[in-house]
Amino acid sequence: MPSDLERAMETLIVVFHRYADTEGSKASLSRKELKMLMEKELSSFLKTQKDPAAVDRIMKDLDSNGDGEVNFEEFVSLVVGLSIACEQIYQKHAQVPAVKKN
Amino acid sequence: MPSDLERAMETLIVVFHRYADTEGSKASLSRKELKMLMEKELSSFLKTQKDPAAVDRIMKDLDSNGDGEVNFEEFVSLVVGLSIACEQIYQKHAQVPAVKKN
């Protein structure tokens, strides 16, 4: 049986292809596919990104090879960035000292 | 309810801290903690890494700031590397052409 971590890695691949396989190249997300992925899969993270230019901005940031599409490597850099930001918040909350018992 | 992708990101954080919180700094994995994580969470990926020096080698590769510990950012670089390798295999298999119907 796969471990939690192996299942999480599988999810990254499955979610990417859930949207990348919709139209055009199956190896990358078009602007439309990225927009759909962000709306469906990252809605609670990206609630603040309501302006129409947000997807274009994120697309430009992610598209490190400048081909107008987001491939899997570029996509995981978004996931990594968000995970690192969340983990920093997690650590801050975990650092709250326990209440002394006496 | 969190999406599949949000749940996968949460899993990365939870799994990291499941081991990082065991001893010493809770913000990073010691060699012993990394070894335990790899044995429990990545056993099917790292089956080939049976020699005792493998953990040290991987630790050295991941420890980009050279402090002898693996922090969350360094840990996700391992997850990303493995995910990218898996996704390339996934794509190769997905490229098998469909059988023509006529």
N, CA and C atoms of all chains as a GROMACS GRO file, in nm:
protein
  612
    1MET      N    1   0.084  -0.121   0.000
    1MET     CA    2   0.000   0.000   0.000
    1MET      C    3   0.087   0.125   0.000
    2PRO      N    4   0.055   0.223  -0.083
    2PRO     CA    5   0.141   0.342  -0.085
    2PRO      C    6   0.133   0.420   0.047
    3SER      N    7   0.243   0.487   0.080
    3SER     CA    8   0.247   0.570   0.202
    3SER      C    9   0.174   0.702   0.176
    4ASP      N   10   0.154   0.779   0.283
    4ASP     CA   11   0.090   0.911   0.268
    4ASP      C   12   0.168   0.998   0.170
    5LEU      N   13   0.302   0.993   0.181
    5LEU     CA   14   0.386   1.079   0.096
    5LEU      C   15   0.378   1.036  -0.050
    6GLU      N   16   0.380   0.905  -0.073
    6GLU     CA   17   0.370   0.854  -0.210
    6GLU      C   18   0.234   0.890  -0.270
    7ARG      N   19   0.130   0.884  -0.188
    7ARG     CA   20  -0.003   0.919  -0.235
    7ARG      C   21  -0.011   1.069  -0.269
    8ALA      N   22   0.058   1.152  -0.188
    8ALA     CA   23   0.060   1.296  -0.215
    8ALA      C   24   0.130   1.326  -0.348
    9MET      N   25   0.239   1.254  -0.375
    9MET     CA   26   0.312   1.274  -0.502
    9MET      C   27   0.225   1.230  -0.620
   10GLU      N   28   0.155   1.120  -0.602
   10GLU     CA   29   0.064   1.072  -0.707
   10GLU      C   30  -0.044   1.178  -0.734
   11THR      N   31  -0.094   1.239  -0.626
   11THR     CA   32  -0.198   1.342  -0.641
   11THR      C   33  -0.149   1.460  -0.724
   12LEU      N   34  -0.023   1.503  -0.703
   12LEU     CA   35   0.032   1.614  -0.781
   12LEU      C   36   0.023   1.582  -0.931
   13ILE      N   37   0.060   1.459  -0.965
   13ILE     CA   38   0.061   1.416  -1.107
   13ILE      C   39  -0.082   1.406  -1.161
   14VAL      N   40  -0.170   1.343  -1.082
   14VAL     CA   41  -0.308   1.322  -1.126
   14VAL      C   42  -0.380   1.456  -1.144
   15VAL      N   43  -0.363   1.548  -1.048
   15VAL     CA   44  -0.430   1.678  -1.056
   15VAL      C   45  -0.378   1.756  -1.176
   16PHE      N   46  -0.246   1.757  -1.196
   16PHE     CA   47  -0.188   1.828  -1.312
   16PHE      C   48  -0.252   1.776  -1.441
   17HIS      N   49  -0.258   1.645  -1.456
   17HIS     CA   50  -0.310   1.588  -1.582
   17HIS      C   51  -0.463   1.598  -1.593
   18ARG      N   52  -0.530   1.612  -1.480
   18ARG     CA   53  -0.676   1.633  -1.483
   18ARG      C   54  -0.708   1.757  -1.567
   19TYR      N   55  -0.618   1.857  -1.562
   19TYR     CA   56  -0.641   1.982  -1.635
   19TYR      C   57  -0.557   1.990  -1.764
   20ALA      N   58  -0.431   1.942  -1.759
   20ALA     CA   59  -0.343   1.949  -1.876
   20ALA      C   60  -0.396   1.867  -1.993
   21ASP      N   61  -0.468   1.761  -1.963
   21ASP     CA   62  -0.518   1.671  -2.068
   21ASP      C   63  -0.645   1.724  -2.136
   22THR      N   64  -0.698   1.837  -2.088
   22THR     CA   65  -0.826   1.888  -2.139
   22THR      C   66  -0.818   1.933  -2.284
   23GLU      N   67  -0.714   2.011  -2.318
   23GLU     CA   68  -0.703   2.060  -2.457
   23GLU      C   69  -0.556   2.081  -2.492
   24GLY      N   70  -0.525   2.087  -2.621
   24GLY     CA   71  -0.388   2.112  -2.667
   24GLY      C   72  -0.291   2.007  -2.616
   25SER      N   73  -0.169   2.050  -2.584
   25SER     CA   74  -0.067   1.957  -2.537
   25SER      C   75  -0.105   1.899  -2.402
   26LYS      N   76  -0.091   1.766  -2.391
   26LYS     CA   77  -0.122   1.698  -2.265
   26LYS      C   78  -0.006   1.709  -2.167
   27ALA      N   79   0.105   1.763  -2.214
   27ALA     CA   80   0.224   1.775  -2.128
   27ALA      C   81   0.229   1.908  -2.055
   28SER      N   82   0.133   1.997  -2.084
   28SER     CA   83   0.138   2.129  -2.019
   28SER      C   84   0.000   2.191  -2.006
   29LEU      N   85  -0.007   2.291  -1.917
   29LEU     CA   86  -0.131   2.364  -1.893
   29LEU      C   87  -0.132   2.490  -1.978
   30SER      N   88  -0.238   2.509  -2.056
   30SER     CA   89  -0.258   2.636  -2.124
   30SER      C   90  -0.308   2.736  -2.021
   31ARG      N   91  -0.321   2.862  -2.060
   31ARG     CA   92  -0.370   2.965  -1.968
   31ARG      C   93  -0.509   2.926  -1.915
   32LYS      N   94  -0.593   2.877  -2.005
   32LYS     CA   95  -0.729   2.838  -1.968
   32LYS      C   96  -0.728   2.720  -1.869
   33GLU      N   97  -0.641   2.623  -1.895
   33GLU     CA   98  -0.633   2.507  -1.807
   33GLU      C   99  -0.578   2.546  -1.670
   34LEU      N  100  -0.477   2.634  -1.668
   34LEU     CA  101  -0.420   2.681  -1.541
   34LEU      C  102  -0.526   2.754  -1.460
   35LYS      N  103  -0.604   2.837  -1.530
   35LYS     CA  104  -0.709   2.915  -1.464
   35LYS      C  105  -0.812   2.820  -1.398
   36MET      N  106  -0.850   2.717  -1.473
   36MET     CA  107  -0.946   2.620  -1.422
   36MET      C  108  -0.888   2.545  -1.301
   37LEU      N  109  -0.761   2.503  -1.312
   37LEU     CA  110  -0.694   2.433  -1.201
   37LEU      C  111  -0.692   2.520  -1.076
   38MET      N  112  -0.656   2.646  -1.094
   38MET     CA  113  -0.646   2.736  -0.978
   38MET      C  114  -0.782   2.760  -0.915
   39GLU      N  115  -0.885   2.775  -0.998
   39GLU     CA  116  -1.020   2.800  -0.947
   39GLU      C  117  -1.075   2.679  -0.871
   40LYS      N  118  -1.045   2.558  -0.924
   40LYS     CA  119  -1.102   2.438  -0.864
   40LYS      C  120  -1.016   2.384  -0.749
   41GLU      N  121  -0.885   2.390  -0.766
   41GLU     CA  122  -0.797   2.320  -0.672
   41GLU      C  123  -0.731   2.410  -0.569
   42LEU      N  124  -0.724   2.539  -0.599
   42LEU     CA  125  -0.654   2.630  -0.507
   42LEU      C  126  -0.741   2.748  -0.467
   43SER      N  127  -0.871   2.725  -0.467
   43SER     CA  128  -0.963   2.836  -0.441
   43SER      C  129  -0.942   2.899  -0.303
   44SER      N  130  -0.919   2.815  -0.202
   44SER     CA  131  -0.904   2.872  -0.069
   44SER      C  132  -0.770   2.944  -0.052
   45PHE      N  133  -0.669   2.903  -0.131
   45PHE     CA  134  -0.540   2.972  -0.127
   45PHE      C  135  -0.545   3.104  -0.204
   46LEU      N  136  -0.616   3.100  -0.316
   46LEU     CA  137  -0.606   3.212  -0.410
   46LEU      C  138  -0.731   3.300  -0.411
   47LYS      N  139  -0.802   3.299  -0.302
   47LYS     CA  140  -0.923   3.380  -0.289
   47LYS      C  141  -0.894   3.528  -0.313
   48THR      N  142  -0.776   3.570  -0.271
   48THR     CA  143  -0.740   3.712  -0.282
   48THR      C  144  -0.708   3.753  -0.426
   49GLN      N  145  -0.683   3.653  -0.511
   49GLN     CA  146  -0.642   3.681  -0.649
   49GLN      C  147  -0.764   3.697  -0.739
   50LYS      N  148  -0.850   3.791  -0.709
   50LYS     CA  149  -0.975   3.801  -0.783
   50LYS      C  150  -0.964   3.885  -0.911
   51ASP      N  151  -0.855   3.960  -0.925
   51ASP     CA  152  -0.849   4.043  -1.046
   51ASP      C  153  -0.815   3.959  -1.168
   52PRO      N  154  -0.871   3.995  -1.283
   52PRO     CA  155  -0.858   3.911  -1.403
   52PRO      C  156  -0.713   3.891  -1.449
   53ALA      N  157  -0.624   3.981  -1.408
   53ALA     CA  158  -0.485   3.970  -1.453
   53ALA      C  159  -0.403   3.873  -1.368
   54ALA      N  160  -0.463   3.824  -1.257
   54ALA     CA  161  -0.387   3.738  -1.164
   54ALA      C  162  -0.336   3.611  -1.232
   55VAL      N  163  -0.424   3.546  -1.310
   55VAL     CA  164  -0.382   3.422  -1.375
   55VAL      C  165  -0.267   3.450  -1.471
   56ASP      N  166  -0.276   3.559  -1.546
   56ASP     CA  167  -0.169   3.594  -1.640
   56ASP      C  168  -0.037   3.619  -1.566
   57ARG      N  169  -0.048   3.686  -1.452
   57ARG     CA  170   0.072   3.716  -1.374
   57ARG      C  171   0.135   3.588  -1.321
   58ILE      N  172   0.052   3.501  -1.266
   58ILE     CA  173   0.103   3.374  -1.212
   58ILE      C  174   0.159   3.288  -1.325
   59MET      N  175   0.087   3.286  -1.438
   59MET     CA  176   0.133   3.210  -1.555
   59MET      C  177   0.273   3.257  -1.598
   60LYS      N  178   0.292   3.387  -1.603
   60LYS     CA  179   0.420   3.446  -1.645
   60LYS      C  180   0.531   3.409  -1.545
   61ASP      N  181   0.496   3.414  -1.416
   61ASP     CA  182   0.593   3.379  -1.312
   61ASP      C  183   0.634   3.233  -1.322
   62LEU      N  184   0.536   3.146  -1.350
   62LEU     CA  185   0.564   3.002  -1.353
   62LEU      C  186   0.634   2.957  -1.480
   63ASP      N  187   0.600   3.022  -1.590
   63ASP     CA  188   0.647   2.979  -1.723
   63ASP      C  189   0.794   3.016  -1.743
   64SER      N  190   0.881   2.940  -1.673
   64SER     CA  191   1.023   2.978  -1.673
   64SER      C  192   1.090   2.960  -1.809
   65ASN      N  193   1.037   2.870  -1.894
   65ASN     CA  194   1.098   2.856  -2.027
   65ASN      C  195   1.029   2.942  -2.133
   66GLY      N  196   0.930   3.022  -2.090
   66GLY     CA  197   0.869   3.123  -2.177
   66GLY      C  198   0.794   3.072  -2.299
   67ASP      N  199   0.739   2.949  -2.291
   67ASP     CA  200   0.666   2.896  -2.408
   67ASP      C  201   0.515   2.922  -2.401
   68GLY      N  202   0.470   2.999  -2.302
   68GLY     CA  203   0.327   3.030  -2.291
   68GLY      C  204   0.244   2.918  -2.233
   69GLU      N  205   0.309   2.812  -2.189
   69GLU     CA  206   0.239   2.700  -2.125
   69GLU      C  207   0.311   2.669  -1.993
   70VAL      N  208   0.241   2.601  -1.903
   70VAL     CA  209   0.302   2.563  -1.776
   70VAL      C  210   0.319   2.411  -1.774
   71ASN      N  211   0.444   2.363  -1.778
   71ASN     CA  212   0.466   2.218  -1.774
   71ASN      C  213   0.469   2.168  -1.629
   72PHE      N  214   0.487   2.038  -1.610
   72PHE     CA  215   0.477   1.981  -1.475
   72PHE      C  216   0.581   2.039  -1.380
   73GLU      N  217   0.703   2.056  -1.430
   73GLU     CA  218   0.810   2.112  -1.345
   73GLU      C  219   0.775   2.254  -1.300
   74GLU      N  220   0.719   2.332  -1.393
   74GLU     CA  221   0.679   2.469  -1.359
   74GLU      C  222   0.560   2.469  -1.261
   75PHE      N  223   0.470   2.373  -1.281
   75PHE     CA  224   0.354   2.360  -1.192
   75PHE      C  225   0.396   2.325  -1.049
   76VAL      N  226   0.490   2.231  -1.035
   76VAL     CA  227   0.530   2.193  -0.898
   76VAL      C  228   0.601   2.308  -0.826
   77SER      N  229   0.660   2.400  -0.902
   77SER     CA  230   0.722   2.515  -0.835
   77SER      C  231   0.616   2.602  -0.766
   78LEU      N  232   0.495   2.606  -0.822
   78LEU     CA  233   0.383   2.676  -0.756
   78LEU      C  234   0.342   2.601  -0.628
   79VAL      N  235   0.331   2.469  -0.640
   79VAL     CA  236   0.292   2.387  -0.526
   79VAL      C  237   0.396   2.399  -0.414
   80VAL      N  238   0.523   2.395  -0.452
   80VAL     CA  239   0.633   2.407  -0.355
   80VAL      C  240   0.626   2.543  -0.284
   81GLY      N  241   0.609   2.648  -0.362
   81GLY     CA  242   0.602   2.783  -0.304
   81GLY      C  243   0.489   2.796  -0.203
   82LEU      N  244   0.372   2.745  -0.240
   82LEU     CA  245   0.257   2.750  -0.149
   82LEU      C  246   0.279   2.662  -0.026
   83SER      N  247   0.338   2.544  -0.047
   83SER     CA  248   0.364   2.453   0.066
   83SER      C  249   0.463   2.514   0.164
   84ILE      N  250   0.568   2.577   0.112
   84ILE     CA  251   0.668   2.639   0.199
   84ILE      C  252   0.606   2.754   0.279
   85ALA      N  253   0.521   2.832   0.214
   85ALA     CA  254   0.453   2.942   0.284
   85ALA      C  255   0.363   2.887   0.395
   86CYS      N  256   0.290   2.779   0.364
   86CYS     CA  257   0.201   2.718   0.465
   86CYS      C  258   0.281   2.659   0.580
   87GLU      N  259   0.395   2.598   0.546
   87GLU     CA  260   0.474   2.534   0.650
   87GLU      C  261   0.532   2.637   0.746
   88GLN      N  262   0.566   2.755   0.693
   88GLN     CA  263   0.617   2.862   0.779
   88GLN      C  264   0.510   2.908   0.878
   89ILE      N  265   0.386   2.915   0.830
   89ILE     CA  266   0.275   2.951   0.919
   89ILE      C  267   0.254   2.841   1.023
   90TYR      N  268   0.261   2.717   0.977
   90TYR     CA  269   0.247   2.601   1.068
   90TYR      C  270   0.350   2.609   1.180
   91GLN      N  271   0.476   2.636   1.141
   91GLN     CA  272   0.584   2.643   1.241
   91GLN      C  273   0.562   2.755   1.341
   92LYS      N  274   0.516   2.870   1.292
   92LYS     CA  275   0.490   2.984   1.382
   92LYS      C  276   0.387   2.946   1.487
   93HIS      N  277   0.281   2.877   1.444
   93HIS     CA  278   0.176   2.837   1.537
   93HIS      C  279   0.226   2.729   1.632
   94ALA      N  280   0.313   2.640   1.581
   94ALA     CA  281   0.365   2.531   1.664
   94ALA      C  282   0.458   2.585   1.772
   95GLN      N  283   0.515   2.705   1.748
   95GLN     CA  284   0.612   2.761   1.843
   95GLN      C  285   0.546   2.828   1.963
   96VAL      N  286   0.414   2.840   1.962
   96VAL     CA  287   0.346   2.901   2.077
   96VAL      C  288   0.378   2.816   2.200
   97PRO      N  289   0.440   2.875   2.304
   97PRO     CA  290   0.481   2.794   2.418
   97PRO      C  291   0.362   2.736   2.494
   98ALA      N  292   0.382   2.614   2.543
   98ALA     CA  293   0.275   2.548   2.620
   98ALA      C  294   0.255   2.623   2.752
   99VAL      N  295   0.135   2.622   2.799
   99VAL     CA  296   0.105   2.689   2.927
   99VAL      C  297   0.168   2.608   3.041
  100LYS      N  298   0.242   2.676   3.126
  100LYS     CA  299   0.307   2.607   3.238
  100LYS      C  300   0.203   2.554   3.336
  101LYS      N  301   0.232   2.438   3.391
  101LYS     CA  302   0.131   2.374   3.476
  101LYS      C  303   0.140   2.419   3.622
  102ASN      N  304   0.252   2.485   3.659
  102ASN     CA  305   0.258   2.534   3.798
  102ASN      C  306   0.312   2.677   3.805
  103MET      N  307  -1.450   2.224   0.201
  103MET     CA  308  -1.367   2.102   0.201
  103MET      C  309  -1.242   2.124   0.116
  104PRO      N  310  -1.127   2.083   0.166
  104PRO     CA  311  -1.006   2.106   0.086
  104PRO      C  312  -1.007   2.023  -0.043
  105SER      N  313  -0.942   2.075  -0.146
  105SER     CA  314  -0.930   2.003  -0.274
  105SER      C  315  -0.822   1.895  -0.261
  106ASP      N  316  -0.813   1.810  -0.364
  106ASP     CA  317  -0.709   1.706  -0.365
  106ASP      C  318  -0.570   1.769  -0.354
  107LEU      N  319  -0.550   1.879  -0.426
  107LEU     CA  320  -0.418   1.943  -0.428
  107LEU      C  321  -0.384   2.004  -0.291
  108GLU      N  322  -0.483   2.068  -0.231
  108GLU     CA  323  -0.462   2.126  -0.098
  108GLU      C  324  -0.432   2.017   0.005
  109ARG      N  325  -0.501   1.905  -0.010
  109ARG     CA  326  -0.477   1.793   0.082
  109ARG      C  327  -0.336   1.736   0.062
  110ALA      N  328  -0.291   1.732  -0.064
  110ALA     CA  329  -0.155   1.682  -0.091
  110ALA      C  330  -0.050   1.773  -0.028
  111MET      N  331  -0.071   1.905  -0.036
  111MET     CA  332   0.023   2.000   0.024
  111MET      C  333   0.026   1.985   0.175
  112GLU      N  334  -0.092   1.966   0.232
  112GLU     CA  335  -0.102   1.945   0.377
  112GLU      C  336  -0.025   1.818   0.417
  113THR      N  337  -0.037   1.714   0.333
  113THR     CA  338   0.033   1.588   0.362
  113THR      C  339   0.184   1.608   0.365
  114LEU      N  340   0.238   1.690   0.272
  114LEU     CA  341   0.383   1.715   0.271
  114LEU      C  342   0.427   1.772   0.405
  115ILE      N  343   0.349   1.867   0.457
  115ILE     CA  344   0.383   1.932   0.585
  115ILE      C  345   0.368   1.835   0.702
  116VAL      N  346   0.257   1.761   0.702
  116VAL     CA  347   0.230   1.668   0.812
  116VAL      C  348   0.335   1.558   0.817
  117VAL      N  349   0.369   1.502   0.699
  117VAL     CA  350   0.468   1.393   0.695
  117VAL      C  351   0.605   1.444   0.740
  118PHE      N  352   0.645   1.563   0.692
  118PHE     CA  353   0.774   1.620   0.733
  118PHE      C  354   0.779   1.632   0.886
  119HIS      N  355   0.674   1.687   0.945
  119HIS     CA  356   0.676   1.709   1.090
  119HIS      C  357   0.656   1.581   1.171
  120ARG      N  358   0.596   1.479   1.108
  120ARG     CA  359   0.584   1.350   1.176
  120ARG      C  360   0.722   1.298   1.217
  121TYR      N  361   0.824   1.331   1.135
  121TYR     CA  362   0.960   1.284   1.162
  121TYR      C  363   1.047   1.395   1.223
  122ALA      N  364   1.033   1.519   1.173
  122ALA     CA  365   1.117   1.631   1.221
  122ALA      C  366   1.092   1.659   1.369
  123ASP      N  367   0.971   1.632   1.416
  123ASP     CA  368   0.937   1.664   1.555
  123ASP      C  369   0.986   1.558   1.653
  124THR      N  370   1.046   1.450   1.602
  124THR     CA  371   1.085   1.338   1.688
  124THR      C  372   1.196   1.376   1.787
  125GLU      N  373   1.302   1.440   1.738
  125GLU     CA  374   1.414   1.477   1.827
  125GLU      C  375   1.481   1.604   1.777
  126GLY      N  376   1.555   1.670   1.862
  126GLY     CA  377   1.630   1.791   1.825
  126GLY      C  378   1.539   1.900   1.772
  127SER      N  379   1.587   1.974   1.671
  127SER     CA  380   1.508   2.083   1.614
  127SER      C  381   1.383   2.030   1.545
  128LYS      N  382   1.271   2.093   1.574
  128LYS     CA  383   1.146   2.053   1.509
  128LYS      C  384   1.131   2.114   1.370
  129ALA      N  385   1.226   2.201   1.334
  129ALA     CA  386   1.220   2.267   1.204
  129ALA      C  387   1.298   2.190   1.098
  130SER      N  388   1.364   2.082   1.139
  130SER     CA  389   1.446   2.009   1.040
  130SER      C  390   1.461   1.862   1.076
  131LEU      N  391   1.500   1.785   0.974
  131LEU     CA  392   1.522   1.641   0.991
  131LEU      C  393   1.669   1.616   1.018
  132SER      N  394   1.699   1.544   1.126
  132SER     CA  395   1.836   1.497   1.148
  132SER      C  396   1.859   1.379   1.054
  133ARG      N  397   1.982   1.330   1.049
  133ARG     CA  398   2.013   1.214   0.965
  133ARG      C  399   1.922   1.096   1.002
  134LYS      N  400   1.907   1.075   1.134
  134LYS     CA  401   1.826   0.963   1.185
  134LYS      C  402   1.679   0.979   1.145
  135GLU      N  403   1.628   1.102   1.156
  135GLU     CA  404   1.488   1.130   1.120
  135GLU      C  405   1.466   1.113   0.969
  136LEU      N  406   1.563   1.160   0.888
  136LEU     CA  407   1.552   1.145   0.742
  136LEU      C  408   1.551   0.998   0.704
  137LYS      N  409   1.638   0.921   0.771
  137LYS     CA  410   1.647   0.777   0.743
  137LYS      C  411   1.512   0.709   0.772
  138MET      N  412   1.453   0.746   0.886
  138MET     CA  413   1.325   0.688   0.925
  138MET      C  414   1.216   0.726   0.824
  139LEU      N  415   1.214   0.854   0.784
  139LEU     CA  416   1.115   0.903   0.686
  139LEU      C  417   1.128   0.824   0.556
  140MET      N  418   1.252   0.809   0.509
  140MET     CA  419   1.272   0.740   0.382
  140MET      C  420   1.231   0.594   0.389
  141GLU      N  421   1.264   0.530   0.501
  141GLU     CA  422   1.228   0.388   0.519
  141GLU      C  423   1.077   0.368   0.525
  142LYS      N  424   1.009   0.459   0.594
  142LYS     CA  425   0.864   0.442   0.615
  142LYS      C  426   0.781   0.498   0.499
  143GLU      N  427   0.824   0.611   0.444
  143GLU     CA  428   0.739   0.685   0.350
  143GLU      C  429   0.780   0.667   0.204
  144LEU      N  430   0.905   0.629   0.182
  144LEU     CA  431   0.952   0.620   0.043
  144LEU      C  432   1.012   0.482   0.014
  145SER      N  433   0.963   0.382   0.085
  145SER     CA  434   1.024   0.249   0.072
  145SER      C  435   1.013   0.194  -0.070
  146SER      N  436   0.899   0.215  -0.135
  146SER     CA  437   0.884   0.158  -0.269
  146SER      C  438   0.965   0.235  -0.373
  147PHE      N  439   0.991   0.363  -0.346
  147PHE     CA  440   1.077   0.440  -0.437
  147PHE      C  441   1.224   0.408  -0.415
  148LEU      N  442   1.260   0.390  -0.291
  148LEU     CA  443   1.402   0.384  -0.257
  148LEU      C  444   1.450   0.243  -0.224
  149LYS      N  445   1.379   0.145  -0.278
  149LYS     CA  446   1.415   0.005  -0.255
  149LYS      C  447   1.558  -0.025  -0.298
  150THR      N  448   1.599   0.043  -0.404
  150THR     CA  449   1.732   0.016  -0.460
  150THR      C  450   1.844   0.075  -0.374
  151GLN      N  451   1.807   0.167  -0.285
  151GLN     CA  452   1.908   0.237  -0.202
  151GLN      C  453   1.937   0.158  -0.075
  152LYS      N  454   1.981   0.035  -0.091
  152LYS     CA  455   1.996  -0.049   0.028
  152LYS      C  456   2.133  -0.032   0.098
  153ASP      N  457   2.229   0.033   0.030
  153ASP     CA  458   2.359   0.043   0.096
  153ASP      C  459   2.357   0.148   0.206
  154PRO      N  460   2.430   0.125   0.314
  154PRO     CA  461   2.421   0.212   0.432
  154PRO      C  462   2.460   0.358   0.404
  155ALA      N  463   2.536   0.381   0.297
  155ALA     CA  464   2.581   0.517   0.268
  155ALA      C  465   2.474   0.599   0.194
  156ALA      N  466   2.366   0.532   0.150
  156ALA     CA  467   2.266   0.601   0.067
  156ALA      C  468   2.203   0.719   0.139
  157VAL      N  469   2.167   0.700   0.266
  157VAL     CA  470   2.103   0.809   0.342
  157VAL      C  471   2.199   0.928   0.352
  158ASP      N  472   2.327   0.898   0.380
  158ASP     CA  473   2.427   1.006   0.391
  158ASP      C  474   2.441   1.081   0.258
  159ARG      N  475   2.440   1.006   0.149
  159ARG     CA  476   2.453   1.067   0.017
  159ARG      C  477   2.334   1.158  -0.013
  160ILE      N  478   2.215   1.106   0.013
  160ILE     CA  479   2.092   1.182  -0.013
  160ILE      C  480   2.088   1.305   0.080
  161MET      N  481   2.126   1.284   0.205
  161MET     CA  482   2.129   1.394   0.303
  161MET      C  483   2.220   1.507   0.254
  162LYS      N  484   2.338   1.468   0.205
  162LYS     CA  485   2.437   1.566   0.157
  162LYS      C  486   2.382   1.641   0.035
  163ASP      N  487   2.315   1.567  -0.053
  163ASP     CA  488   2.256   1.628  -0.173
  163ASP      C  489   2.148   1.728  -0.136
  164LEU      N  490   2.066   1.693  -0.037
  164LEU     CA  491   1.952   1.777   0.000
  164LEU      C  492   1.992   1.897   0.084
  165ASP      N  493   2.094   1.878   0.167
  165ASP     CA  494   2.132   1.980   0.265
  165ASP      C  495   2.206   2.096   0.197
  166SER      N  496   2.128   2.176   0.124
  166SER     CA  497   2.191   2.280   0.042
  166SER      C  498   2.256   2.391   0.124
  167ASN      N  499   2.212   2.413   0.247
  167ASN     CA  500   2.278   2.515   0.329
  167ASN      C  501   2.386   2.456   0.420
  168GLY      N  502   2.411   2.326   0.407
  168GLY     CA  503   2.524   2.262   0.474
  168GLY      C  504   2.524   2.261   0.626
  169ASP      N  505   2.404   2.260   0.687
  169ASP     CA  506   2.401   2.262   0.834
  169ASP      C  507   2.383   2.122   0.895
  170GLY      N  508   2.392   2.018   0.810
  170GLY     CA  509   2.382   1.881   0.862
  170GLY      C  510   2.240   1.838   0.894
  171GLU      N  511   2.144   1.923   0.861
  171GLU     CA  512   2.002   1.890   0.883
  171GLU      C  513   1.927   1.919   0.752
  172VAL      N  514   1.810   1.859   0.737
  172VAL     CA  515   1.729   1.883   0.617
  172VAL      C  516   1.604   1.959   0.660
  173ASN      N  517   1.592   2.086   0.618
  173ASN     CA  518   1.473   2.164   0.652
  173ASN      C  519   1.360   2.138   0.551
  174PHE      N  520   1.246   2.201   0.571
  174PHE     CA  521   1.130   2.171   0.486
  174PHE      C  522   1.156   2.202   0.339
  175GLU      N  523   1.222   2.316   0.314
  175GLU     CA  524   1.252   2.353   0.175
  175GLU      C  525   1.341   2.249   0.107
  176GLU      N  526   1.440   2.200   0.183
  176GLU     CA  527   1.530   2.098   0.128
  176GLU      C  528   1.455   1.966   0.108
  177PHE      N  529   1.365   1.935   0.201
  177PHE     CA  530   1.284   1.813   0.191
  177PHE      C  531   1.193   1.815   0.067
  178VAL      N  532   1.129   1.929   0.041
  178VAL     CA  533   1.039   1.933  -0.076
  178VAL      C  534   1.117   1.920  -0.207
  179SER      N  535   1.245   1.956  -0.205
  179SER     CA  536   1.322   1.938  -0.329
  179SER      C  537   1.338   1.789  -0.362
  180LEU      N  538   1.342   1.704  -0.259
  180LEU     CA  539   1.344   1.558  -0.280
  180LEU      C  540   1.209   1.513  -0.338
  181VAL      N  541   1.101   1.560  -0.278
  181VAL     CA  542   0.966   1.524  -0.323
  181VAL      C  543   0.945   1.569  -0.468
  182VAL      N  544   0.990   1.690  -0.498
  182VAL     CA  545   0.976   1.744  -0.634
  182VAL      C  546   1.055   1.658  -0.733
  183GLY      N  547   1.177   1.626  -0.699
  183GLY     CA  548   1.261   1.545  -0.787
  183GLY      C  549   1.196   1.411  -0.818
  184LEU      N  550   1.146   1.346  -0.714
  184LEU     CA  551   1.081   1.216  -0.732
  184LEU      C  552   0.951   1.230  -0.812
  185SER      N  553   0.874   1.336  -0.785
  185SER     CA  554   0.748   1.358  -0.857
  185SER      C  555   0.773   1.382  -1.005
  186ILE      N  556   0.876   1.461  -1.036
  186ILE     CA  557   0.908   1.491  -1.176
  186ILE      C  558   0.950   1.362  -1.248
  187ALA      N  559   1.031   1.281  -1.180
  187ALA     CA  560   1.074   1.154  -1.241
  187ALA      C  561   0.952   1.064  -1.268
  188CYS      N  562   0.861   1.058  -1.172
  188CYS     CA  563   0.740   0.975  -1.188
  188CYS      C  564   0.652   1.028  -1.300
  189GLU      N  565   0.642   1.160  -1.308
  189GLU     CA  566   0.554   1.220  -1.408
  189GLU      C  567   0.608   1.192  -1.549
  190GLN      N  568   0.741   1.190  -1.562
  190GLN     CA  569   0.800   1.160  -1.693
  190GLN      C  570   0.765   1.018  -1.736
  191ILE      N  571   0.767   0.926  -1.639
  191ILE     CA  572   0.730   0.786  -1.668
  191ILE      C  573   0.581   0.780  -1.705
  192TYR      N  574   0.498   0.854  -1.629
  192TYR     CA  575   0.354   0.861  -1.656
  192TYR      C  576   0.328   0.906  -1.798
  193GLN      N  577   0.399   1.013  -1.839
  193GLN     CA  578   0.380   1.069  -1.975
  193GLN      C  579   0.420   0.970  -2.083
  194LYS      N  580   0.531   0.898  -2.058
  194LYS     CA  581   0.577   0.798  -2.156
  194LYS      C  582   0.469   0.694  -2.178
  195HIS      N  583   0.409   0.648  -2.069
  195HIS     CA  584   0.305   0.546  -2.080
  195HIS      C  585   0.178   0.601  -2.144
  196ALA      N  586   0.148   0.729  -2.114
  196ALA     CA  587   0.027   0.791  -2.168
  196ALA      C  588   0.040   0.815  -2.318
  197GLN      N  589   0.166   0.819  -2.368
  197GLN     CA  590   0.187   0.847  -2.510
  197GLN      C  591   0.165   0.727  -2.602
  198VAL      N  592   0.140   0.610  -2.542
  198VAL     CA  593   0.114   0.491  -2.624
  198VAL      C  594  -0.009   0.521  -2.711
  199PRO      N  595   0.003   0.514  -2.846
  199PRO     CA  596  -0.110   0.553  -2.931
  199PRO      C  597  -0.228   0.457  -2.917
  200ALA      N  598  -0.348   0.515  -2.923
  200ALA     CA  599  -0.469   0.434  -2.914
  200ALA      C  600  -0.481   0.348  -3.040
  201VAL      N  601  -0.540   0.231  -3.028
  201VAL     CA  602  -0.559   0.142  -3.141
  201VAL      C  603  -0.669   0.201  -3.231
  202LYS      N  604  -0.639   0.211  -3.360
  202LYS     CA  605  -0.738   0.265  -3.453
  202LYS      C  606  -0.857   0.172  -3.467
  203LYS      N  607  -0.974   0.232  -3.481
  203LYS     CA  608  -1.096   0.150  -3.482
  203LYS      C  609  -1.134   0.099  -3.621
  204ASN      N  610  -1.070   0.155  -3.728
  204ASN     CA  611  -1.101   0.100  -3.860
  204ASN      C  612  -0.976   0.078  -3.945
   0.00000   0.00000   0.00000
